[in-house]
Amino acid sequence: MSQAMAAPLPRESGASSRAPVLLVADPDDDLRELAAHGITVVRAVDGPGALLRIGAHAPDVLLASARLPGIDPVTLIESVRRSLAALPIILGAGPEDAELAMRALAAGATACVARPYRCKALLALIHTTHDPAALPLLRVGNIELDQDAHVVRVAGAPVHVPLREYELLRYLMRNAGRVVTKHEITRKVWRSAGEPPDNTIVVHVKRLRRRLGDDERNPAILLTVRGIGYRFTAGDPPLSAGT
């Protein structure tokens, strides 16, 4: 599973300076080191405690372990989604949690991240899920997208990306690490309530892979999740993906 997402960068002038509040629902990791990076960390050691603290602290992001005691994480996600549709929910999952991770994404999880956690990857994911549009520069692995300059770079070198592919890339990078469905791409990138012409998204994905230097037969960056959609990663395969 991908360990790195869009990198956190200084916010534009006038943006809110309030530290994001992260609720960590995990019996083993309290992640206090995130406080040194401007994240306010609130901790719960089980599912019922997480639900109580959501109401008490109104977190900006919820990080829940796949091994959370008290409540199955899928049940927790479904419960949160009934009242807080927009709260970013990150599931911390290990290699043995592949099936659970897919069920969590289907239940409404925003993204999955490898557990045990790595501070750098977690920081990036927290910032992008909290407010991805506030970042002028999106960075996933060695791929950069400058939203102000409208420039894409791969390993520091500018790459020409036509407008539609640029919009697709930007949307995928803003949602790096989570599965984006074809229907979602149709609505958000093609801005259509219906379906695009046959294979349109598939063709654009293939062209985008070619421009990014991704292996078209065995991609490691723009992954196809069979029957669902696509996931943009930093080059490490996610828990469960097809090609």
C-alpha positions as CSV (number, residue, x, y, z in Angstrom):
1,M,0.0,0.0,0.0
2,S,1.2,3.5,-0.8
3,Q,3.1,5.2,2.0
4,A,3.3,8.7,0.6
5,M,0.6,11.0,-0.7
6,A,0.4,14.6,-1.7
7,A,3.1,16.5,0.3
8,P,2.0,19.2,2.7
9,L,3.2,22.7,1.8
10,P,2.6,26.1,3.3
11,R,-0.9,27.4,2.8
12,E,-1.6,30.4,0.7
13,S,-1.9,33.8,2.4
14,G,-5.2,34.2,4.1
15,A,-5.9,30.5,4.6
16,S,-6.8,29.3,8.0
17,S,-3.8,28.7,10.3
18,R,-5.7,26.5,12.8
19,A,-4.0,23.3,13.4
20,P,-5.9,20.3,12.0
21,V,-7.4,18.1,14.8
22,L,-6.6,14.4,14.2
23,L,-8.6,11.8,16.2
24,V,-6.4,8.6,16.5
25,A,-8.6,5.6,17.2
26,D,-5.9,3.0,17.9
27,P,-5.0,1.0,21.0
28,D,-1.3,0.9,20.2
29,D,-0.3,4.2,18.5
30,D,-0.8,7.6,20.0
31,L,1.3,9.4,17.4
32,R,2.2,12.3,19.7
33,E,5.1,13.2,17.5
34,L,2.6,14.7,15.0
35,A,2.1,17.6,17.4
36,A,5.6,18.8,16.4
37,H,4.3,19.2,12.9
38,G,1.3,21.3,13.8
39,I,-1.3,18.6,14.2
40,T,-3.5,18.5,17.3
41,V,-3.8,14.8,18.3
42,V,-6.8,13.4,20.3
43,R,-6.7,9.7,21.1
44,A,-9.2,6.9,21.6
45,V,-8.2,3.3,22.4
46,D,-11.5,1.7,21.2
47,G,-14.5,2.2,18.9
48,P,-16.9,3.5,21.5
49,G,-14.3,5.9,22.8
50,A,-13.8,7.2,19.2
51,L,-17.5,7.9,18.7
52,L,-17.6,9.8,22.0
53,R,-14.5,11.9,21.1
54,I,-15.9,12.7,17.6
55,G,-18.8,14.4,19.3
56,A,-16.6,16.1,22.0
57,H,-13.7,17.3,19.8
58,A,-15.1,17.7,16.3
59,P,-11.9,16.4,14.6
60,D,-10.9,17.4,11.1
61,V,-9.6,13.9,10.3
62,L,-10.3,10.4,11.8
63,L,-7.5,7.8,11.7
64,A,-8.9,4.4,12.8
65,S,-7.0,1.2,13.1
66,A,-8.3,-1.9,11.3
67,R,-7.7,-3.7,14.6
68,L,-9.8,-1.3,16.7
69,P,-11.4,-3.0,19.7
70,G,-15.0,-2.6,20.6
71,I,-16.4,-1.9,17.2
72,D,-15.6,-3.4,13.8
73,P,-14.0,-0.5,11.8
74,V,-16.5,-0.9,8.9
75,T,-19.3,-0.5,11.5
76,L,-17.5,2.6,12.9
77,I,-17.2,4.1,9.4
78,E,-20.8,3.5,8.6
79,S,-21.9,5.0,11.9
80,V,-19.8,8.1,11.4
81,R,-21.0,8.5,7.8
82,R,-24.6,8.6,8.9
83,S,-24.0,11.9,10.7
84,L,-20.7,13.3,9.3
85,A,-20.7,12.6,5.5
86,A,-17.7,14.9,4.9
87,L,-15.3,13.9,7.7
88,P,-12.2,12.4,6.2
89,I,-11.6,8.9,7.5
90,I,-8.3,7.1,7.1
91,L,-8.0,3.4,7.9
92,G,-4.7,2.1,9.2
93,A,-4.3,-1.4,7.8
94,G,-1.7,-4.0,7.6
95,P,-0.9,-6.5,4.8
96,E,-3.3,-9.0,6.3
97,D,-6.2,-6.5,6.2
98,A,-6.6,-6.3,2.4
99,E,-10.2,-7.5,2.4
100,L,-11.2,-5.3,5.3
101,A,-9.6,-2.3,3.7
102,M,-11.7,-2.8,0.5
103,R,-14.9,-3.1,2.7
104,A,-13.9,0.0,4.6
105,L,-13.5,2.0,1.3
106,A,-16.9,0.7,0.1
107,A,-18.4,1.8,3.5
108,G,-17.1,5.4,3.1
109,A,-13.4,5.5,4.2
110,T,-11.5,8.2,2.4
111,A,-8.2,6.4,2.2
112,C,-6.1,3.6,3.6
113,V,-2.6,3.9,5.0
114,A,-0.1,1.3,6.0
115,R,0.1,0.3,9.6
116,P,2.5,0.6,11.6
117,Y,2.3,4.3,10.6
118,R,5.1,6.4,9.2
119,C,5.0,10.0,10.3
120,K,5.9,11.5,6.9
121,A,3.3,9.6,5.0
122,L,0.6,10.2,7.6
123,L,1.3,14.0,7.7
124,A,0.9,14.2,3.9
125,L,-2.4,12.3,3.9
126,I,-3.8,14.3,6.8
127,H,-3.1,17.6,5.0
128,T,-4.5,16.5,1.7
129,T,-7.7,14.9,3.1
130,H,-8.2,17.9,5.4
131,D,-8.0,20.5,2.6
132,P,-6.3,19.3,-0.7
133,A,-7.4,22.3,-2.7
134,A,-5.5,24.6,-0.4
135,L,-2.2,23.1,-1.5
136,P,-0.7,25.1,-4.5
137,L,1.7,22.2,-5.2
138,L,0.6,18.6,-5.2
139,R,3.3,16.0,-4.9
140,V,3.0,12.2,-5.0
141,G,6.3,10.4,-5.2
142,N,8.4,12.1,-7.9
143,I,5.3,13.6,-9.6
144,E,4.5,17.3,-9.0
145,L,1.5,19.2,-10.2
146,D,1.7,23.0,-9.7
147,Q,-1.9,24.2,-9.6
148,D,-0.9,27.9,-9.8
149,A,1.5,27.5,-12.8
150,H,-0.5,24.7,-14.4
151,V,2.7,22.7,-14.8
152,V,3.3,18.9,-14.3
153,R,6.8,17.7,-13.5
154,V,8.1,14.1,-13.3
155,A,11.4,13.8,-11.4
156,G,11.8,17.5,-11.8
157,A,11.4,17.6,-15.6
158,P,8.3,19.4,-17.1
159,V,5.9,17.1,-18.9
160,H,3.3,18.2,-21.4
161,V,-0.2,17.1,-20.3
162,P,-3.3,18.1,-22.3
163,L,-6.1,19.8,-20.4
164,R,-8.4,16.9,-19.9
165,E,-5.6,14.6,-18.7
166,Y,-4.3,17.4,-16.5
167,E,-7.7,17.7,-14.8
168,L,-7.8,13.9,-14.4
169,L,-4.3,13.9,-12.9
170,R,-5.1,16.8,-10.6
171,Y,-8.3,15.0,-9.3
172,L,-6.4,11.7,-8.8
173,M,-3.5,13.4,-7.0
174,R,-5.9,15.4,-4.7
175,N,-7.4,12.0,-3.8
176,A,-4.1,10.1,-3.7
177,G,-4.3,6.9,-1.8
178,R,-8.0,6.2,-2.1
179,V,-10.0,4.5,-4.7
180,V,-11.7,6.9,-7.1
181,T,-14.6,5.3,-9.0
182,K,-15.3,5.8,-12.7
183,H,-18.6,7.4,-11.9
184,E,-16.9,9.9,-9.6
185,I,-14.4,10.7,-12.3
186,T,-17.3,11.2,-14.8
187,R,-18.9,13.7,-12.4
188,K,-15.9,15.5,-11.1
189,V,-13.6,15.6,-14.2
190,W,-16.0,15.3,-17.1
191,R,-18.7,17.2,-15.2
192,S,-21.4,14.9,-16.5
193,A,-24.2,13.1,-14.7
194,G,-24.2,10.4,-17.4
195,E,-21.4,8.1,-18.6
196,P,-18.7,9.2,-20.9
197,P,-18.3,7.5,-24.3
198,D,-17.1,3.9,-24.2
199,N,-13.5,3.6,-23.0
200,T,-12.9,7.3,-22.8
201,I,-11.6,7.2,-19.2
202,V,-9.6,4.1,-20.0
203,V,-7.9,5.8,-22.9
204,H,-7.1,8.9,-20.9
205,V,-5.7,6.8,-18.1
206,K,-3.4,4.9,-20.6
207,R,-2.2,8.2,-22.0
208,L,-1.6,9.6,-18.6
209,R,0.4,6.6,-17.5
210,R,2.6,7.0,-20.6
211,R,3.3,10.6,-19.9
212,L,4.2,9.9,-16.3
213,G,6.5,7.0,-17.2
214,D,4.3,4.4,-15.5
215,D,4.4,0.9,-16.8
216,E,1.3,0.4,-18.9
217,R,1.2,-3.4,-18.5
218,N,2.2,-3.4,-14.8
219,P,1.5,0.1,-13.4
220,A,2.9,1.1,-10.1
221,I,1.5,4.7,-9.9
222,L,-1.9,4.9,-11.5
223,L,-3.4,1.6,-10.4
224,T,-6.6,0.0,-11.7
225,V,-8.8,-1.5,-9.0
226,R,-10.9,-4.0,-10.9
227,G,-14.6,-3.3,-11.0
228,I,-14.3,-0.1,-9.1
229,G,-12.0,2.6,-10.5
230,Y,-8.4,3.9,-10.0
231,R,-6.0,4.7,-7.2
232,F,-3.1,7.1,-7.5
233,T,0.0,6.1,-5.4
234,A,3.6,7.0,-4.8
235,G,4.8,3.9,-6.6
236,D,4.1,1.2,-4.0
237,P,1.2,-1.2,-4.8
238,P,-1.8,-0.7,-2.5
239,L,-3.3,-3.5,-0.4
240,S,-5.4,-4.9,-3.3
241,A,-5.3,-3.6,-6.8
242,G,-5.4,-5.0,-10.3
243,T,-3.6,-3.8,-13.4
